[in-house]
Amino acid sequence: MRTTGTPRSWRWTALPALAATLGSLLMWISTPVKIFFSEIPKGIFGGKLVELNEDGIPWRAAWLQFAIVVPILVIPALGSGNINDLLGIIINMTAATALLPPLLILLAYFVLRRKYDNVAREFRMGSKSFGLAVASFLLVVFASVFIAGTIPLGQEIWLTLVYNVGGVVVFLGLAILWYERYIKRLKVSDPKAAADELRPSAEQMLRGEYVPPAEQGDPTPAS
């Protein structure tokens, strides 16, 4: 007996697999939004946006991310042949942005060891020369992987430009503009706090004046 089309058993198997895959994607992005909005210095975003619910989740920020992420997932899904192709596109999309934080942290560490190596701290990775050598090596490695992740092989050029390159440019640009807005408002309300914000925290640590972001008040005037 010859059958055509997709067997019914495969359809019932595919639906739970799709639900599990999409669920894992949602869990994948839930932790970053919690860390991002809970650890960022007070005043950059409004108090209502970063307000936490009883579970410690910035729920308004999570819904905002939902409104941004869902179209980003849906648009490539319409042109994907199967779930594996969709996951491949998503992994390529996140490769560049996922590498940006450690890349910036390594750059900050390089500057710290080069200019502020005498700052008191609990852990020190070898001598100044050793720390700079390790940071330089890792910067080269991460920069190479960042470029390779931003421009993956075998992906259509329009998808690479719109999602991989365009996503980094748009979201990084928005972050810079939003931070500049915060600094301008802070210069008007509290020039000294703005100067302290722009001054490297290592210099404040040398003078014993550094206050962790979690202990800082909200200097932004109410709108």
C-alpha positions in Angstrom: 0.0 0.0 0.0 1.5 3.4 -1.0 1.0 6.5 1.1 1.5 10.1 0.2 2.2 13.2 2.2 3.5 13.3 5.7 2.6 10.4 8.0 0.3 11.4 10.8 2.6 10.0 13.5 5.4 12.3 12.2 3.1 15.3 12.5 2.3 14.5 16.2 6.1 14.1 16.8 7.0 17.3 15.1 4.6 19.5 17.1 6.2 18.6 20.5 9.6 19.0 19.0 8.8 22.4 17.7 7.3 23.4 21.0 10.4 22.2 22.9 12.7 24.0 20.5 10.9 27.3 20.7 10.6 26.9 24.5 14.4 26.4 24.7 14.9 29.6 22.7 12.7 31.5 25.1 14.6 30.2 28.1 17.8 31.0 26.3 16.9 34.7 26.1 15.3 35.0 29.5 18.5 35.0 31.6 20.3 37.7 29.6 17.4 40.2 29.9 17.3 39.6 33.7 21.0 40.2 34.0 21.1 43.2 31.6 18.3 45.2 33.3 19.1 44.2 36.8 22.9 44.9 36.7 22.9 48.1 34.6 23.6 51.3 36.6 20.5 53.0 37.8 19.2 56.0 35.8 20.0 54.7 32.4 16.6 53.1 32.0 13.4 54.3 33.6 12.4 52.8 36.9 9.2 51.3 35.5 11.1 49.5 32.8 13.5 47.8 35.2 10.9 47.1 37.9 11.2 43.6 39.2 8.2 41.3 39.9 8.0 38.9 42.8 10.2 36.4 41.0 13.0 39.0 40.5 12.3 39.4 36.8 12.1 42.8 35.1 8.8 41.9 33.5 8.2 45.0 31.5 11.7 44.7 30.0 11.0 41.0 29.3 7.8 42.0 27.3 9.8 44.6 25.5 12.4 42.0 24.5 9.6 39.7 23.5 8.2 42.3 21.1 11.7 42.7 19.6 12.8 39.1 19.5 9.6 37.5 18.1 9.8 39.3 14.7 13.5 38.5 14.5 12.6 34.8 14.9 9.5 34.8 12.7 11.0 36.6 9.6 13.8 34.1 9.0 11.4 31.2 9.9 9.3 32.1 6.9 12.2 31.5 4.6 13.6 28.4 6.4 13.0 24.9 5.0 13.0 23.2 8.4 13.7 23.8 12.1 17.4 23.0 11.6 17.8 25.8 9.1 16.0 28.2 11.5 18.3 27.2 14.3 21.3 27.7 12.1 20.2 31.2 11.2 19.5 32.1 14.9 22.9 30.7 16.0 24.6 32.8 13.3 22.6 35.8 14.4 23.6 35.4 18.1 27.3 34.5 17.4 28.4 38.1 16.9 26.4 39.7 19.7 27.3 36.8 22.1 31.0 37.5 21.5 30.8 41.3 22.1 30.6 41.2 25.9 33.7 39.1 26.4 35.5 41.1 23.7 34.8 44.3 25.5 35.7 42.8 28.9 39.0 41.7 27.5 39.6 45.1 26.1 38.8 46.7 29.5 41.1 44.2 31.2 43.9 45.1 28.8 43.5 48.8 29.6 43.3 48.0 33.4 46.6 46.1 33.3 48.3 48.7 31.1 47.2 51.8 32.9 46.0 50.8 36.4 47.9 47.7 37.3 48.6 49.0 40.9 44.8 49.0 41.8 44.3 46.8 44.9 42.3 43.7 44.1 41.9 40.2 45.5 43.2 38.3 42.4 46.0 39.2 40.1 46.8 37.0 37.0 50.6 37.1 37.1 52.8 40.1 36.4 51.8 43.1 34.3 53.6 41.7 31.2 52.0 38.3 31.6 48.5 39.8 32.0 49.0 42.0 28.9 50.3 39.1 26.8 47.4 36.9 27.8 44.8 39.6 27.2 46.4 40.5 23.8 46.3 36.9 22.7 42.7 36.4 23.7 41.7 39.7 22.1 43.1 38.5 18.8 41.3 35.1 19.1 38.0 36.7 20.1 38.2 39.3 17.4 38.9 36.6 14.8 36.0 34.5 16.0 33.8 37.6 16.1 34.5 38.4 12.4 34.0 34.8 11.5 30.7 34.6 13.4 29.5 37.9 11.9 30.1 36.8 8.3 29.4 33.0 8.3 30.1 30.9 5.3 27.2 29.4 3.3 24.7 32.1 4.4 22.9 34.3 2.0 24.6 37.8 1.8 21.3 39.7 2.4 20.7 37.7 5.5 24.2 38.3 6.8 24.0 42.1 6.1 20.5 42.5 7.6 20.8 40.2 10.6 24.4 39.6 11.5 26.0 43.0 10.6 22.8 45.1 10.7 21.8 43.7 14.1 25.2 44.6 15.7 25.2 48.1 14.2 21.6 48.9 15.1 21.5 47.6 18.7 25.0 48.8 19.5 24.2 52.1 18.1 21.0 52.4 20.1 22.9 51.5 23.2 25.4 54.2 22.6 22.7 56.8 21.9 20.7 55.8 25.0 23.8 56.1 27.2 24.7 59.5 25.7 21.1 60.6 26.5 21.7 59.4 30.1 24.9 61.4 30.4 23.4 64.5 29.0 20.6 64.4 31.5 23.0 63.7 34.3 25.2 66.6 33.4 22.2 68.9 33.8 21.0 67.5 37.1 24.4 66.6 38.7 27.6 67.6 36.9 29.8 66.0 39.5 28.0 62.6 39.2 28.4 62.9 35.4 32.1 63.5 35.7 32.4 60.5 38.1 30.4 58.4 35.6 32.8 59.2 32.8 35.9 58.8 34.9 37.4 55.3 34.9 36.3 53.5 38.0 39.9 52.3 38.5 40.8 55.9 39.3 38.0 56.1 41.9 39.2 52.8 43.4 42.7 54.2 43.8 41.3 57.0 45.9 38.9 54.7 47.7 35.8 56.5 46.3 34.3 53.7 44.1 30.7 52.8 44.8 29.3 49.7 43.2 26.4 50.3 40.8 24.0 48.2 43.0 24.6 50.7 45.9 24.3 53.8 43.8 21.2 56.0 43.9 19.2 57.1 40.9 20.6 60.5 39.9 18.3 60.9 36.9 15.6 63.5 37.5 12.0 62.3 37.3 10.4 63.1 34.0 
